[in-house]
Amino acid sequence: MFRKVDHIVWMFLFCALFFFSAQGQNEINSPYSSYGIGVLNRSSNGILDAMGGVSYAMQNPYYINFRNPASYASFDSLSLVADVGASVFISNLAQNSQTQQNTYAQPGYLAIGLPVTRHWRTSLGILPFSSVGYDIETSEHIDNIGEVDYAYSGSGGVYQLYWGNAFKICKGLSIGLNASYMFGTIFSYRNTDFGGDNYLNTFISNAYQVKGIYLDAGIQYMFNVGENHRVGLGAVYGNTAYIWAQEKLLVNSYSGSYLSTSSYDTILYEDGVQGRLNIPQSVGGGLSYTYKNKMTVAADVTWRNWDNFQFMKPSDSLHNSITTSVGFQYIPDPFSNKFFKKMTFRLGGKYSTGELRLHNKPISEFGVCIGVGVPLTTFNTHSSINLMFEYGKIGTLANNLVRQNYFRVALCFTLQERWYQRVKLD
């Protein structure tokens, strides 16, 4: 028993180290993260990500599906599950004839799940809700002044620390609820440089700190049709959340370049400006079909009410969005003792209309992905390492906008271990 507990502790510490080392490298670069609260995390766990992010009608005792808390009900009654993932992005930004390439890492998630009673399962985890990272430079000619240079940059994001619980209502039917603590800081910087010594330049710094509670609920119904067919239905609802927000504002004027100023003065400093962040409600539904535990196909659709978004003062005008995803998974022989026959192969695609509309153009997103799951027999037959490759596109080149093509490599470890087992003595 103590050896099992020790195994679990070391396993979890390894997962935590993996997650937080990736978190320290969270430096995205996307001009579209300058709107709202940044680029939203639409990812599921590493396994479901490789299936296009389908999740609402998916459940499995050996991984954690935090996108539908009702799925926790499938956890094994004697096992603990730990799940951790991270991604590396290779991003190419294009506008007219200009291009820029960036490589950055992002934390994915860290989660554990375990049984509480016969009909009650629970999960705890942390994942990014949104990420901010951009560095934009532009200029314009103003009469009687000349060339004026502008620089905009930002960083930070919002994180989601959740505690989820699921309950088995009857055979095949389960409900669940995630209670999440939202927290984080978003930084934005604006610099206006008039050039020369006849004008004072301006530097504006904003730091927005957010924290509050967000709730989302889910339901799933899984049933068999004959001996070889299993159908899953799922739905989720995220309520409108009113999150506490606070702003720190600093406005400076200076002459010369900002890195080597000849004079420097603080025009305005405000700390503790109160406001709020409205996270809009969302509704989603999904369908899954499994044949002989070998082949699974699934599809999801999600609607988000971004018309009611607000962050501090009246801010960016966002629009309602619809996201769809489809996925496929195949295991040659899930009950085999042979390594290659237990490997899992995945394929998926997703499309989102996006919540942004700039220059009368929607900033939509499209992605396709493939993945493979490799069993980790060092632990047991239900632990695995999962690798995913995704190609995606955000935005458009029309109307002088920016198109972002990206290639993502995601890695996740799913570790399952018996955490309590009564030993019988002969």
C-alpha positions, 0 to 999 in steps of 0.5 A: 500500500505505501509503495503504491502511495509513494509511486503516486506521489512521485508520479504527480510531482513529475507531472507538476514539474513538467507542467510548470516548466512549460508554464514558465515558457508561455510566450505566445505571439499573436496580434489577435491576442490584443483583443478581449482577454487574449486568445482563448484556450479551446483545447481538450486534454491531449488525447481528445485534442488529437480528435479535433477537440471533441469532448462533450460525449466522450468518457473514459476511465483512463483519462480526464475530460475536463470539458464535460465534468459529467465524464468524471463518473467513468473513473475506475473505483480503485484508481487515481488518474493523473493527466498533464500536457504541454504544446510547442507552436511554430507560428508564421504571421503574414500581412501583405508581403511581410512575414514573421516566424515565431516558436514558443511553448505553452502549458496545456493542463495539469489534472488528477481524478479519483473516486470518492464513493460508489456514485461520486467521482472528483477531479482537480486541475489547472489550465490556461483560459486565455493567453496574451502575447503580441508586439506590434509596430506601426507608423503614420504621417501627420501634417505639421508633425511628420512621421509618428511611430506607435508600438503596442505590446502585451503579455499575461493571461487568465488561468482556470483552477477547477474542482469538478464533481460527477455523480452517477444517476442511473445506468449510463446517466451522469451529471457533473459540475466544475467550480473554477477559480479564475485568476491572472494578470494581463499587461498592455503597453502603448508607446507613441514616438513623435521623433525629434526634440520638439515633442514629448513622447508618451508611454502608457502601461496598463496591468489588469488583475482578474479573479473570481468564480466560474461555473460550468455543468455537464450531462452525459448518457451512454448506452449500448445498442446490441453487443458491439455498438455504444452511443454517447450523448453529451451537453454542457452549459457555462454560465455568465460569470462576473469576474472581479477586475482591477486596473493599474494605470501609468502614463509617462512622457519623455523626450529622446528614445524610450531606452535612453530618455533625456527627460522623464515625467509621470503624467498619471498614476492610478492604482486599484481602479475597479471593474469587472470581466464578463465571461459570456455563457456558452452551450455545447452538445456532442455525439459519439459512437464506438464499435467494439471498443476499437473504433470511435467517431464523435462530433461537437458543436459549441455556441458562445454569447460574446455579444455580452462580453465586457472587460473593465470599461466598454471594450472590444466589440466581439460577436457570438461564435460557433465552434464545430469539431469532429474526431476519429480514433482507432485501436487495432486490439484494445484487449491484446497484450502486444504493444503495437496492437494496443497503440491508438491512432487519432484524426480530427478537425475543427472550425470556429467562426471566431469572436472577432470581426475586424474591417468587416471580416470574421477572424475565423480559425481552422485546424486539422490534427493527427495523433498517436497514443503509446501504452506505457507498460512501465506503469500499467497497461492503461497509462500512455504517452500521447503525441499530436500534430496540428496544422491550423490557420487564424485570420485572413489576408483580406482588407490588410489583416493578418493571417496566422498559420501555425503548426503545433506539437502537443505531448501529454502523459496519462498515468493511471494507478491503483490508489487503494486495494484491500489485501487478503491474507491467506 
